[in-house]
């Protein structure tokens, strides 16, 4: 077929020449794709709203011998509130950048698409820091890197106590016996582990009900970033922007 339709979140747009843009889209139907949007920067272009970063849009795409091209674009949701505040903008950049960093092109990803869209919607009025932490652990789980939080990842016994050791290399929490054999585990509160388990069960829209102190927030960040960096072998490029803003 010469044309196909997709529902997409715009992860990134790069200007090419004066009026054209190279778009990175995460679609419900095809996962991540890159397409050209010719003339989309013109003030009179009907595609102009649909191609803005973070926008949820419907596209009619024309197949090409090289990059496919946007034939039509219809804006569904633009999330203007995410562009009005620097902290919200930073969170949206991080979320879309994380999806771009961690996904391959044209791999089916409806679960990731739904997670990203729901998180962007919740970010409009929600707690950006907790939404990011929930997004991180959910995305890791979808990609096959879910941390073991229910019992010791090495010997599989239940882990009790108010303090728990998390070990990124092992892939989850450790009992006191196994933790004593490791040197680079991270000690955190039981509340931090329970909150991670809650993140995996709850939809993003429910997270406004949660309250978390600064200690738990710091532990959540450290646990998840150690887990991310160990299993991915690198720091994500999208993390730098939030670090500059002091939000991650």
N, CA, C and O of each residue as an XYZ file, in Angstrom:
992
protein
N       0.838     -1.199      0.000
C       0.000      0.000      0.000
C       0.873      1.249      0.000
O       1.932      1.292      0.627
N       0.399      2.267     -0.722
C       1.180      3.488     -0.845
C       1.091      4.356      0.403
O       2.024      5.098      0.711
N      -0.043      4.266      1.133
C      -0.264      5.092      2.316
C      -0.616      4.212      3.518
O      -1.135      3.107      3.362
N      -0.323      4.723      4.722
C      -0.783      4.067      5.943
C      -1.059      5.137      7.001
O      -0.497      6.231      6.957
N      -1.940      4.799      7.955
C      -2.320      5.738      9.003
C      -1.742      5.300     10.341
O      -1.661      4.108     10.638
N      -1.341      6.278     11.143
C      -0.831      5.985     12.482
C      -1.341      7.022     13.475
O      -1.575      8.177     13.119
N      -1.509      6.598     14.718
C      -1.669      7.514     15.853
C      -0.309      7.598     16.520
O       0.329      6.571     16.753
N       0.142      8.801     16.831
C       1.529      8.952     17.276
C       1.692     10.064     18.303
O       0.922     11.024     18.337
N       2.711      9.909     19.137
C       3.240     11.003     19.946
C       4.531     11.448     19.283
O       5.384     10.622     18.957
N       4.676     12.756     19.081
C       5.887     13.288     18.454
C       6.997     13.336     19.498
O       6.932     14.122     20.443
N       8.006     12.502     19.330
C       9.131     12.468     20.266
C      10.112     13.607     20.006
O      10.655     14.200     20.938
N      10.329     13.900     18.738
C      11.366     14.889     18.392
C      11.108     15.426     16.994
O      10.616     14.703     16.127
N      11.439     16.692     16.772
C      11.388     17.273     15.433
C      12.676     18.050     15.195
O      13.135     18.799     16.058
N      13.248     17.861     14.017
C      14.493     18.536     13.643
C      14.241     19.289     12.351
O      13.796     18.709     11.360
N      14.529     20.593     12.364
C      14.323     21.401     11.165
C      15.336     21.037     10.090
O      16.533     20.917     10.353
N      14.837     20.866      8.888
C      15.665     20.575      7.721
C      15.388     21.672      6.693
O      14.263     21.816      6.216
N      16.409     22.432      6.360
C      16.235     23.603      5.511
C      15.262     24.575      6.191
O      15.190     24.602      7.420
N      14.523     25.365      5.426
C      13.709     26.418      6.029
C      12.335     25.949      6.496
O      11.841     26.410      7.524
N      11.722     25.046      5.758
C      10.320     24.744      6.036
C      10.038     23.284      6.362
O       8.904     22.942      6.697
N      11.040     22.418      6.272
C      10.810     20.989      6.430
C      11.290     20.502      7.801
O      12.140     21.129      8.434
N      10.733     19.380      8.244
C      11.122     18.800      9.522
C      11.272     17.291      9.406
O      10.496     16.619      8.726
N      12.297     16.774     10.090
C      12.458     15.338     10.270
C      11.843     14.992     11.620
O      12.288     15.486     12.656
N      10.823     14.144     11.604
C      10.091     13.800     12.824
C      10.455     12.402     13.312
O      10.606     11.471     12.522
N      10.593     12.275     14.627
C      10.654     10.964     15.266
C       9.329     10.767     15.980
O       8.995     11.511     16.902
N       8.578      9.768     15.553
C       7.247      9.500     16.101
C       7.259      8.170     16.839
O       7.932      7.222     16.433
N       6.498      8.116     17.938
C       6.231      6.808     18.526
C       4.763      6.525     18.291
O       3.889      7.223     18.806
N       4.503      5.486     17.503
C       3.152      5.203     17.046
C       2.559      3.989     17.757
O       3.276      3.096     18.210
N       1.246      3.984     17.840
C       0.545      2.830     18.399
C       0.716      1.607     17.503
O       0.822      0.483     17.995
N       0.744      1.828     16.179
C       0.706      0.727     15.228
C       2.082      0.154     14.880
O       2.207     -1.052     14.666
N       3.110      0.996     14.819
C       4.403      0.561     14.297
C       5.582      0.829     15.228
O       6.732      0.620     14.842
N       5.310      1.290     16.453
C       6.420      1.647     17.321
C       7.083      2.929     16.837
O       6.402      3.832     16.350
N       8.381      3.016     16.962
C       9.102      4.234     16.599
C       9.403      4.278     15.102
O       9.904      3.310     14.531
N       9.093      5.408     14.479
C       9.419      5.604     13.069
C       9.957      7.021     12.873
O       9.693      7.918     13.674
N      10.709      7.201     11.802
C      11.200      8.530     11.418
C      10.633      8.871     10.051
O      10.705      8.070      9.118
N      10.071     10.062      9.941
C       9.423     10.476      8.700
C       9.755     11.937      8.407
O      10.123     12.691      9.308
N       9.622     12.324      7.155
C       9.803     13.716      6.754
C       8.445     14.402      6.675
O       7.472     13.828      6.187
N       8.395     15.643      7.165
C       7.193     16.474      7.054
C       7.561     17.707      6.250
O       8.017     18.707      6.805
N       7.364     17.635      4.956
C       7.751     18.736      4.075
C       6.788     19.906      4.234
O       5.570     19.730      4.256
N       7.355     21.102      4.346
C       6.567     22.323      4.432
C       5.868     22.544      5.762
O       5.058     23.463      5.879
N       6.162     21.721      6.773
C       5.419     21.799      8.032
C       5.765     23.030      8.865
O       5.014     23.378      9.776
N       6.871     23.691      8.579
C       7.246     24.891      9.329
C       6.581     26.156      8.785
O       6.641     27.204      9.427
N       5.954     26.073      7.618
C       5.290     27.245      7.051
C       4.097     27.634      7.912
O       3.392     26.769      8.431
N       3.871     28.943      8.064
C       2.768     29.427      8.887
C       1.420     28.958      8.359
O       0.465     28.803      9.120
N       1.349     28.735      7.063
C       0.082     28.328      6.449
C      -0.105     26.808      6.399
O      -1.132     26.330      5.916
N       0.879     26.044      6.894
C       0.811     24.583      6.790
C      -0.264     24.007      7.705
O      -0.361     24.393      8.870
N      -1.070     23.088      7.185
C      -2.082     22.411      7.983
C      -1.457     21.361      8.913
O      -2.113     20.866      9.830
N      -0.202     21.033      8.671
C       0.490     20.041      9.506
C       1.140     20.682     10.730
O       1.600     19.974     11.626
N       1.181     21.991     10.778
C       2.012     22.707     11.752
C       1.725     22.303     13.195
O       2.662     22.046     13.950
N       0.461     22.240     13.598
C       0.135     21.865     14.966
C       0.421     20.409     15.256
O       0.848     20.063     16.357
N       0.189     19.554     14.274
C       0.318     18.110     14.478
C       1.743     17.654     14.697
O       1.965     16.588     15.271
N       2.727     18.444     14.249
C       4.124     17.990     14.292
C       4.904     18.568     15.473
O       6.115     18.364     15.559
N       4.240     19.284     16.384
C       4.939     19.864     17.528
C       5.371     18.767     18.509
O       4.629     17.807     18.717
N       6.552     18.895     19.110
C       6.992     17.901     20.102
C       5.971     17.711     21.213
O       5.337     18.668     21.656
N       5.818     16.472     21.658
C       4.900     16.000     22.701
C       3.453     15.899     22.213
O       2.605     15.378     22.937
N       3.152     16.382     21.013
C       1.772     16.348     20.542
C       1.316     14.921     20.256
O       2.100     14.076     19.823
N       0.046     14.672     20.504
C      -0.598     13.425     20.116
C      -1.376     13.719     18.840
O      -2.292     14.541     18.849
N      -1.023     13.061     17.756
C      -1.587     13.382     16.449
C      -1.888     12.121     15.654
O      -1.384     11.037     15.949
N      -2.729     12.296     14.635
C      -2.965     11.236     13.660
C      -2.319     11.667     12.344
O      -2.443     12.815     11.917
N      -1.629     10.719     11.716
C      -0.924     11.028     10.471
C      -1.310     10.057      9.369
O      -1.535      8.870      9.606
N      -1.379     10.591      8.168
C      -1.437      9.772      6.965
C      -0.045      9.839      6.349
O       0.416     10.910      5.955
N       0.623      8.688      6.268
C       2.020      8.622      5.842
C       2.106      7.992      4.455
O       1.458      6.986      4.167
N       2.909      8.600      3.620
C       3.151      8.060      2.279
C       4.468      7.300      2.279
O       5.494      7.836      2.696
N       4.447      6.070      1.822
C       5.670      5.275      1.737
C       6.594      5.855      0.673
O       6.145      6.335     -0.368
N       7.900      5.800      0.958
C       8.879      6.288     -0.004
C      10.029      5.320     -0.151
O      10.160      4.375      0.627
N      10.864      5.552     -1.150
C      12.025      4.684     -1.355
C      13.073      4.916     -0.279
O      13.866      4.025      0.026
N      13.076      6.136      0.306
C      13.945      6.430      1.435
C      13.079      6.580      2.675
O      12.443      5.622      3.115
N      13.056      7.787      3.239
C      12.180      8.064      4.376
C      10.740      8.209      3.895
O      10.486      8.778      2.834
N       9.801      7.691      4.683
C       8.398      7.947      4.403
C       8.099      9.406      4.706
O       8.850     10.063      5.428
N       6.990      9.918      4.150
C       6.671     11.337      4.304
C       5.252     11.521      4.823
O       4.363     10.714      4.553
N       5.061     12.611      5.580
C       3.739     12.946      6.107
C       2.911     13.569      4.997
O       3.274     14.608      4.447
N       1.795     12.926      4.671
C       0.880     13.478      3.675
C      -0.161     14.388      4.339
O      -0.483     15.458      3.824
N      -0.683     13.943      5.496
C      -1.654     14.735      6.257
C      -1.381     14.553      7.743
O      -0.891     13.509      8.172
N      -1.701     15.573      8.519
C      -1.561     15.489      9.965
C      -2.734     16.128     10.664
O      -3.145     17.232     10.306
N      -3.283     15.450     11.662
C      -4.418     15.959     12.434
C      -4.055     15.955     13.912
O      -3.787     14.901     14.489
N      -4.047     17.127     14.518
C      -3.730     17.241     15.941
C      -4.876     16.701     16.788
O      -6.034     17.056     16.571
N      -4.550     15.836     17.759
C      -5.542     15.307     18.702
C      -5.403     15.994     20.052
O      -6.388     16.500     20.591
N      -4.191     16.019     20.606
C      -3.907     16.679     21.883
C      -2.552     17.357     21.772
O      -1.596     16.770     21.264
N      -2.470     18.607     22.253
C      -1.217     19.358     22.119
C      -0.489     19.557     23.450
O       0.717     19.806     23.452
N      -1.194     19.453     24.583
C      -0.626     19.656     25.917
C       0.106     21.000     26.050
O       1.292     21.022     26.379
N      -0.584     22.117     25.798
C       0.097     23.425     25.881
C       0.649     23.720     27.270
O       1.618     24.466     27.407
N       0.028     23.130     28.317
C       0.498     23.394     29.684
C       1.930     22.903     29.884
O       2.642     23.420     30.745
N       2.358     21.921     29.112
C       3.710     21.385     29.259
C       4.758     22.320     28.664
O       5.953     22.145     28.904
N       4.324     23.302     27.898
C       5.256     24.258     27.296
C       5.317     25.577     28.058
O       6.179     26.415     27.793
N       4.389     25.758     29.013
C       4.287     27.033     29.727
C       5.151     27.096     30.984
O       5.463     28.184     31.467
N       5.541     25.929     31.518
C       6.360     25.885     32.731
C       7.619     25.085     32.457
O       7.567     24.005     31.868
N       8.749     25.621     32.888
C      10.032     24.989     32.591
C      10.134     23.599     33.212
O      10.705     22.697     32.600
N       9.590     23.408     34.419
C       9.673     22.091     35.053
C       8.843     21.056     34.280
O       9.281     19.918     34.107
N       7.655     21.443     33.817
C       6.823     20.530     33.033
C       7.474     20.237     31.683
O       7.461     19.097     31.218
N       8.038     21.256     31.063
C       8.735     21.075     29.797
C       9.892     20.098     29.959
O      10.086     19.207     29.132
N      10.664     20.275     31.038
C      11.791     19.378     31.290
C      11.354     17.935     31.448
O      12.002     17.027     30.929
N      10.246     17.715     32.170
C       9.737     16.354     32.349
C       9.285     15.751     31.025
O       9.552     14.580     30.754
N       8.600     16.543     30.196
C       8.130     16.044     28.900
C       9.304     15.702     27.983
O       9.268     14.694     27.278
N      10.336     16.533     27.992
C      11.546     16.249     27.206
C      12.188     14.945     27.667
O      12.638     14.141     26.851
N      12.227     14.743     28.985
C      12.819     13.527     29.531
C      12.034     12.288     29.127
O      12.622     11.294     28.703
N      10.713     12.338     29.255
C       9.879     11.185     28.928
C      10.014     10.796     27.461
O      10.234      9.628     27.141
N       9.883     11.770     26.575
C       9.977     11.468     25.146
C      11.397     11.067     24.767
O      11.596     10.201     23.915
N      12.391     11.701     25.406
C      13.778     11.332     25.131
C      14.103      9.928     25.597
O      14.870      9.216     24.948
N      13.523      9.522     26.723
C      13.758      8.176     27.239
C      13.201      7.130     26.275
O      13.855      6.123     26.001
N      12.001      7.368     25.766
C      11.419      6.440     24.792
C      12.290      6.384     23.539
O      12.526      5.306     22.993
N      12.763      7.528     23.087
C      13.626      7.565     21.900
C      14.929      6.816     22.160
O      15.396      6.067     21.302
N      15.517      7.014     23.341
C      16.794      6.377     23.671
C      16.687      4.853     23.778
O      17.613      4.139     23.393
N      15.563      4.355     24.297
C      15.482      2.951     24.694
C      14.732      2.043     23.719
O      14.645      0.836     23.947
N      14.197      2.596     22.653
C      13.434      1.769     21.718
C      14.105      1.735     20.345
O      14.733      2.702     19.912
N      13.953      0.603     19.684
C      14.446      0.453     18.309
C      13.331      0.835     17.338
O      12.154      0.850     17.700
N      13.711      1.137     16.121
C      12.718      1.545     15.131
C      11.874      0.366     14.662
O      12.358     -0.753     14.488
N      10.608      0.660     14.469
C       9.626     -0.258     13.877
C       9.498     -1.586     14.633
O       9.322     -2.645     14.031
N       9.590     -1.503     15.961
C       9.251     -2.645     16.800
C       7.909     -2.356     17.461
O       7.743     -1.282     18.040
N       6.943     -3.276     17.395
C       5.619     -3.020     17.958
C       5.710     -2.535     19.398
O       6.487     -3.069     20.190
N       4.915     -1.520     19.736
C       5.037     -0.955     21.072
C       3.773     -0.283     21.565
O       3.830      0.828     22.092
N       2.629     -0.938     21.404
C       1.366     -0.321     21.831
C       1.361     -0.048     23.334
O       0.824      0.969     23.773
N       1.954     -0.945     24.126
C       1.987     -0.745     25.578
C       2.816      0.487     25.935
O       2.453      1.246     26.833
N       3.929      0.682     25.229
C       4.762      1.867     25.469
C       4.030      3.126     25.030
O       4.068      4.140     25.727
N       3.367      3.072     23.885
C       2.600      4.216     23.396
C       1.550      4.630     24.432
O       1.431      5.813     24.753
N       0.799      3.678     24.948
C      -0.244      3.989     25.929
C       0.347      4.552     27.214
O      -0.202      5.493     27.789
N       1.466      3.983     27.670
C       2.127      4.478     28.884
C       2.590      5.918     28.701
O       2.376      6.752     29.581
N       3.219      6.218     27.575
C       3.716      7.574     27.318
C       2.566      8.567     27.256
O       2.637      9.636     27.861
N       1.516      8.226     26.535
C       0.400      9.152     26.377
C      -0.301      9.402     27.714
O      -0.628     10.546     28.030
N      -0.535      8.359     28.498
C      -1.173      8.532     29.802
C      -0.306      9.361     30.743
O      -0.823     10.160     31.523
N       1.007      9.175     30.672
C       1.902      9.927     31.552
C       1.944     11.402     31.159
O       1.964     12.269     32.032
N       1.959     11.697     29.869
C       1.914     13.096     29.430
C       0.622     13.763     29.880
O       0.641     14.915     30.313
N      -0.495     13.057     29.783
C      -1.769     13.612     30.239
C      -1.735     13.900     31.740
O      -2.208     14.944     32.189
N      -1.177     12.976     32.502
C      -1.121     13.143     33.961
C      -0.142     14.233     34.366
O      -0.308     14.864     35.410
N       0.877     14.455     33.547
C       1.904     15.448     33.859
C       1.353     16.871     33.871
O       1.915     17.742     34.535
N       0.271     17.116     33.154
C      -0.312     18.458     33.076
C      -0.578     19.021     34.468
O      -0.298     20.191     34.728
N      -1.120     18.190     35.370
C      -1.439     18.679     36.716
C      -0.820     17.836     37.817
O      -1.032     18.110     38.998
N      -0.049     16.802     37.446
C       0.469     15.869     38.441
C       1.868     16.195     38.925
O       2.484     17.170     38.496
N       2.357     15.354     39.831
C       3.701     15.470     40.412
C       4.700     14.913     39.409
O       4.808     13.698     39.241
N       5.432     15.804     38.742
C       6.338     15.391     37.678
C       7.396     14.397     38.117
O       7.713     13.463     37.381
N       7.945     14.587     39.309
C       9.010     13.705     39.781
C       8.504     12.283     39.990
O       9.154     11.331     39.557
N       7.364     12.121     40.643
C       6.829     10.777     40.871
C       6.361     10.134     39.561
O       6.507      8.927     39.372
N       5.804     10.941     38.666
C       5.389     10.401     37.368
C       6.591      9.891     36.579
O       6.502      8.865     35.905
N       7.698     10.596     36.658
C       8.914     10.148     35.969
C       9.423      8.840     36.560
O       9.785      7.923     35.823
N       9.453      8.749     37.896
C       9.912      7.507     38.526
C       9.012      6.328     38.144
O       9.500      5.236     37.853
N       7.697      6.558     38.148
C       6.768      5.490     37.759
C       6.966      5.114     36.299
O       6.919      3.935     35.947
N       7.184      6.100     35.458
C       7.413      5.839     34.033
C       8.681      5.013     33.835
O       8.705      4.082     33.030
N       9.738      5.362     34.578
C      11.002      4.629     34.446
C      10.823      3.148     34.762
O      11.232      2.289     33.981
N      10.211      2.850     35.909
C      10.108      1.441     36.304
C       9.135      0.695     35.403
O       9.357     -0.483     35.121
N       8.066      1.335     34.941
C       7.130      0.680     34.030
C       7.770      0.415     32.674
O       7.603     -0.666     32.108
N       8.504      1.397     32.149
C       9.151      1.205     30.854
C      10.217      0.112     30.934
O      10.329     -0.719     30.033
N      10.993      0.117     32.009
C      11.978     -0.954     32.202
C      11.305     -2.319     32.212
O      11.818     -3.274     31.629
N      10.160     -2.408     32.873
C       9.450     -3.682     32.949
C       8.955     -4.125     31.577
O       9.064     -5.300     31.228
N       8.415     -3.194     30.798
C       7.942     -3.515     29.449
C       9.092     -4.018     28.587
O       8.917     -4.926     27.774
N      10.270     -3.425     28.769
C      11.437     -3.783     27.958
C      12.157     -5.038     28.453
O      13.138     -5.473     27.851
N      11.662     -5.622     29.561
C      12.240     -6.873     30.049
C      13.257     -6.718     31.163
O      13.990     -7.660     31.464
N      13.314     -5.532     31.787
C      14.291     -5.282     32.854
C      13.597     -5.005     34.191
O      14.092     -4.211     34.991
N      12.476     -5.641     34.433
C      11.745     -5.399     35.670
C      12.581     -5.815     36.878
O      13.050     -6.951     36.930
N      12.779     -4.918     37.856
C      13.518     -5.309     39.063
C      12.687     -6.254     39.924
O      11.463     -6.130     39.985
N      13.345     -7.189     40.584
C      12.670     -8.107     41.501
C      12.498     -7.398     42.846
O      13.487     -7.058     43.496
N      11.262     -7.176     43.262
C      10.969     -6.396     44.453
C      10.205     -7.185     45.515
O       9.996     -6.684     46.619
N       9.789     -8.405     45.198
C       8.948     -9.173     46.099
C       9.735    -10.054     47.067
O       9.282    -10.293     48.187
N      10.914    -10.544     46.648
C      11.727    -11.437     47.483
C      13.177    -11.323     47.038
O      13.463    -10.680     46.028
N      14.093    -11.934     47.775
C      15.517    -11.862     47.427
C      15.729    -12.401     46.018
O      15.301    -13.511     45.700
N      16.383    -11.622     45.188
C      16.564    -11.998     43.794
C      17.525    -13.176     43.637
O      17.499    -13.858     42.613
N      18.375    -13.425     44.644
C      19.367    -14.511     44.544
C      18.877    -15.819     45.164
O      18.975    -16.871     44.533
N      18.348    -15.767     46.399
C      17.947    -17.016     47.065
C      16.433    -17.176     47.171
O      15.939    -18.217     47.605
N      15.694    -16.127     46.768
C      14.229    -16.183     46.645
C      13.475    -16.282     47.968
O      12.305    -16.664     47.971
N      14.107    -15.949     49.087
C      13.386    -15.930     50.356
C      12.745    -14.554     50.542
O      13.238    -13.567     49.996
N      11.647    -14.476     51.310
C      11.043    -13.173     51.600
C      12.036    -12.280     52.344
O      12.840    -12.763     53.142
N      11.975    -10.982     52.077
C      12.886    -10.028     52.707
C      12.086     -9.167     53.676
O      11.156     -8.466     53.276
N      12.458     -9.226     54.969
C      11.767     -8.457     56.000
C      12.637     -7.284     56.441
O      13.769     -7.124     55.985
N      12.086     -6.472     57.333
C      12.850     -5.372     57.908
C      12.491     -4.034     57.291
O      11.934     -3.952     56.196
N      12.834     -2.975     58.043
C      12.504     -1.617     57.592
C      13.490     -1.085     56.566
O      13.188     -0.131     55.849
N      14.674     -1.697     56.491
C      15.689     -1.296     55.500
C      15.972     -2.475     54.574
O      16.047     -3.621     55.018
N      16.126     -2.187     53.301
C      16.299     -3.207     52.268
C      17.502     -2.841     51.412
O      17.769     -1.663     51.176
N      18.226     -3.854     50.949
C      19.368     -3.612     50.051
C      18.937     -3.915     48.618
O      18.446     -5.002     48.315
N      19.133     -2.930     47.749
C      18.852     -3.102     46.314
C      20.181     -3.228     45.581
O      21.096     -2.432     45.793
N      20.279     -4.238     44.712
C      21.518     -4.468     43.978
C      21.214     -4.487     42.477
O      20.556     -5.400     41.976
N      21.698     -3.475     41.777
C      21.392     -3.344     40.351
C      21.944     -4.513     39.541
O      21.283     -4.999     38.624
N      23.144     -4.964     39.871
C      23.755     -6.059     39.130
C      22.990     -7.361     39.264
O      22.900     -8.145     38.320
N      22.433     -7.585     40.467
C      21.642     -8.798     40.679
C      20.245     -8.651     40.093
O      19.619     -9.634     39.695
N      19.761     -7.404     40.046
C      18.458     -7.164     39.436
C      17.319     -6.996     40.408
O      16.160     -7.152     40.024
N      17.616     -6.675     41.681
C      16.530     -6.473     42.627
C      17.007     -6.413     44.063
O      18.168     -6.103     44.329
N      16.098     -6.715     44.997
C      16.437     -6.620     46.415
C      17.105     -7.909     46.888
O      16.929     -8.976     46.301
N      17.893     -7.774     47.987
C      18.625     -8.898     48.555
C      18.248     -9.094     50.021
O      17.951     -8.129     50.726
N      18.261    -10.339     50.473
C      18.091    -10.623     51.894
C      19.392    -10.254     52.619
O      20.419    -10.083     51.963
N      19.377    -10.127     53.958
C      20.604     -9.756     54.685
C      21.776    -10.699     54.417
O      22.923    -10.260     54.337
N      21.486    -11.998     54.277
C      22.560    -12.961     54.042
C      23.238    -12.724     52.692
O      24.466    -12.679     52.610
N      22.439    -12.573     51.639
C      23.007    -12.348     50.302
C      23.626    -10.961     50.184
O      24.625    -10.776     49.489
N      23.025     -9.984     50.872
C      23.555     -8.624     50.809
C      24.940     -8.545     51.424
O      25.766     -7.738     50.999
N      25.201     -9.391     52.436
C      26.511     -9.392     53.080
C      27.630     -9.872     52.173
O      28.803     -9.615     52.446
N      27.281    -10.569     51.096
C      28.289    -11.075     50.162
C      28.580    -10.089     49.036
O      29.495    -10.305     48.241
N      27.796     -8.993     48.965
C      27.959     -7.998     47.907
C      28.490     -6.699     48.503
O      28.221     -6.386     49.663
N      29.231     -5.957     47.719
C      29.853     -4.734     48.241
C      29.240     -3.450     47.695
O      29.494     -2.375     48.239
N      28.451     -3.532     46.649
C      27.963     -2.303     46.017
C      26.442     -2.214     45.993
O      25.867     -1.625     45.077
N      25.784     -2.802     47.003
C      24.336     -2.669     47.102
C      23.957     -1.307     47.649
O      24.771     -0.632     48.278
N      22.731     -0.912     47.412
C      22.207      0.373     47.888
C      21.151      0.104     48.950
O      20.138     -0.537     48.671
N      21.378      0.589     50.162
C      20.406      0.418     51.237
C      19.326      1.483     51.120
O      19.620      2.673     51.005
N      18.076      1.041     51.150
C      16.963      1.983     51.059
C      15.854      1.526     52.001
O      15.913      0.428     52.554
N      14.859      2.360     52.177
C      13.776      2.045     53.105
C      12.784      1.068     52.481
O      12.656      0.982     51.260
N      12.090      0.339     53.342
C      11.024     -0.545     52.881
C       9.960      0.251     52.123
O       9.379     -0.243     51.157
N       9.707      1.493     52.569
C       8.713      2.334     51.907
C       9.051      2.618     50.453
O       8.159      2.703     49.609
N      10.334      2.765     50.159
C      10.765      3.010     48.779
C      10.440      1.809     47.896
O       9.950      1.970     46.779
N      10.713      0.606     48.397
C      10.422     -0.614     47.636
C       8.917     -0.771     47.443
O       8.464     -1.144     46.360
N       8.140     -0.487     48.491
C       6.683     -0.611     48.369
C       6.125      0.386     47.366
O       5.163      0.089     46.657
N       6.728      1.570     47.307
C       6.274      2.577     46.349
C       6.581      2.137     44.909
O       5.776      2.366     44.006
N       7.720      1.520     44.700
C       8.044      0.987     43.378
C       7.035     -0.074     42.951
O       6.616     -0.110     41.795
N       6.653     -0.927     43.877
C       5.652     -1.957     43.576
C       4.300     -1.325     43.239
O       3.569     -1.810     42.375
N       3.988     -0.245     43.929
C       2.743      0.468     43.655
C       2.779      1.108     42.266
O       1.789      1.077     41.535
N       3.920      1.685     41.911
C       4.073      2.280     40.576
C       3.749      1.264     39.479
O       3.127      1.599     38.471
N       4.179      0.019     39.691
C       3.959     -1.013     38.676
C       2.486     -1.397     38.550
O       2.049     -1.849     37.492
N       1.723     -1.219     39.623
C       0.310     -1.614     39.607
C      -0.617     -0.480     39.181
O      -1.633     -0.726     38.531
N      -0.284      0.742     39.536
C      -1.207      1.858     39.354
C      -1.030      2.529     37.992
O       0.067      2.576     37.436
N      -2.144      3.044     37.476
C      -2.119      3.887     36.286
C      -1.545      5.257     36.656
O      -1.682      5.682     37.804
N      -0.900      5.965     35.702
C      -0.324      7.287     36.025
C      -1.313      8.264     36.640
O      -0.944      9.050     37.512
N      -2.568      8.225     36.196
C      -3.563      9.165     36.706
C      -3.855      9.027     38.190
O      -4.386      9.957     38.797
N      -3.520      7.884     38.794
C      -3.786      7.673     40.225
C      -2.664      8.202     41.118
O      -2.840      8.308     42.332
N      -1.532      8.530     40.539
C      -0.367      8.864     41.363
C      -0.520     10.175     42.115
O       0.237     10.429     43.052
N      -1.482     11.021     41.735
C      -1.727     12.254     42.482
C      -2.158     11.980     43.915
O      -2.096     12.868     44.765
N      -2.594     10.754     44.184
C      -3.030     10.400     45.546
C      -1.841     10.175     46.483
O      -2.014     10.136     47.701
N      -0.652     10.029     45.931
C       0.518      9.652     46.731
C       1.254     10.868     47.280
O       1.309     11.925     46.651
N       1.817     10.686     48.466
C       2.713     11.668     49.073
C       4.049     10.977     49.337
O       4.078      9.855     49.843
N       5.134     11.630     49.004
C       6.460     11.047     49.229
C       7.411     12.135     49.707
O       7.498     13.210     49.114
N       8.132     11.834     50.803
C       9.095     12.778     51.341
C      10.365     12.810     50.518
O      10.549     12.012     49.599
N      11.237     13.741     50.858
C      12.470     13.936     50.088
C      13.403     12.727     50.168
O      14.068     12.403     49.184
N      13.463     12.056     51.319
C      14.338     10.892     51.446
C      13.888      9.791     50.481
O      14.708      9.226     49.757
N      12.595      9.489     50.472
C      12.082      8.452     49.576
C      12.298      8.848     48.124
O      12.646      7.998     47.303
N      12.102     10.107     47.791
C      12.312     10.574     46.414
C      13.769     10.380     45.988
O      14.046      9.965     44.863
N      14.693     10.685     46.899
C      16.118     10.495     46.574
C      16.435      9.022     46.373
O      17.186      8.658     45.468
N      15.856      8.173     47.226
C      16.110      6.737     47.098
C      15.505      6.169     45.813
O      16.130      5.345     45.146
N      14.307      6.602     45.469
C      13.691      6.163     44.212
C      14.574      6.510     43.021
O      14.798      5.684     42.136
N      15.063      7.723     43.012
C      15.924      8.181     41.922
C      17.195      7.340     41.841
O      17.588      6.904     40.759
N      17.837      7.112     42.990
C      19.101      6.378     42.989
C      18.898      4.920     42.578
O      19.672      4.385     41.784
N      17.867      4.281     43.112
C      17.584      2.883     42.768
C      17.344      2.736     41.272
O      17.944      1.877     40.626
N      16.477      3.562     40.727
C      16.104      3.409     39.319
C      17.223      3.808     38.374
O      17.391      3.191     37.322
N      17.978      4.812     38.724
C      19.062      5.215     37.834
C      20.220      4.213     37.857
O      20.877      3.998     36.838
N      20.466      3.610     39.005
C      21.457      2.527     39.037
C      20.989      1.347     38.187
O      21.768      0.750     37.445
N      19.714      1.027     38.309
C      19.149     -0.088     37.548
C      19.204      0.200     36.043
O      19.573     -0.668     35.252
N      18.838      1.409     35.662
C      18.882      1.815     34.257
C      20.293      1.722     33.698
O      20.525      1.109     32.657
N      21.220      2.334     34.399
C      22.583      2.412     33.879
C      23.254      1.041     33.830
O      24.033      0.765     32.919
N      22.954      0.179     34.809
C      23.564     -1.151     34.789
C      23.063     -1.963     33.609
O      23.858     -2.551     32.876
N      21.764     -2.000     33.421
C      21.198     -2.877     32.398
C      21.314     -2.301     30.991
O      21.291     -3.047     30.012
N      21.437     -0.988     30.885
C      21.574     -0.386     29.552
C      23.026     -0.103     29.202
O      23.350      0.132     28.038
N      23.902     -0.123     30.200
C      25.320      0.082     29.934
C      25.706      1.521     29.651
O      26.826      1.780     29.210
N      24.805      2.463     29.895
C      25.104      3.867     29.628
C      24.089      4.761     30.330
O      23.015      4.313     30.731
N      24.454      6.042     30.471
C      23.499      7.026     30.963
C      22.689      7.533     29.786
O      23.226      7.734     28.697
N      21.421      7.738     29.998
C      20.576      8.214     28.912
C      20.868      9.670     28.591
O      21.064     10.487     29.490
N      20.897      9.986     27.315
C      21.134     11.364     26.883
C      20.043     12.288     27.403
O      20.309     13.443     27.733
N      18.818     11.783     27.476
C      17.688     12.621     27.877
C      17.749     13.041     29.339
O      17.023     13.947     29.749
N      18.612     12.393     30.143
C      18.722     12.727     31.560
C      19.426     14.070     31.780
O      19.219     14.720     32.804
N      20.242     14.476     30.835
C      21.072     15.670     31.040
C      20.228     16.935     31.195
O      20.540     17.795     32.019
N      19.162     17.044     30.404
C      18.341     18.253     30.446
C      17.695     18.432     31.812
O      17.693     19.537     32.355
N      17.144     17.352     32.379
C      16.536     17.441     33.690
C      17.566     17.714     34.778
O      17.269     18.401     35.755
N      18.758     17.188     34.620
C      19.818     17.462     35.602
C      20.156     18.940     35.630
O      20.409     19.508     36.693
N      20.161     19.563     34.459
C      20.418     21.005     34.390
C      19.337     21.797     35.104
O      19.613     22.841     35.695
N      18.102     21.301     35.052
C      16.990     21.969     35.708
C      16.883     21.610     37.182
O      16.142     22.248     37.929
N      17.637     20.569     37.607
C      17.587     20.133     38.995
C      16.371     19.308     39.344
O      15.968     19.261     40.506
N      15.760     18.636     38.330
C      14.533     17.887     38.575
C      14.742     16.377     38.569
O      13.770     15.641     38.739
N      15.950     15.887     38.383
C      16.138     14.430     38.326
C      17.462     14.054     38.949
O      17.807     12.873     38.999
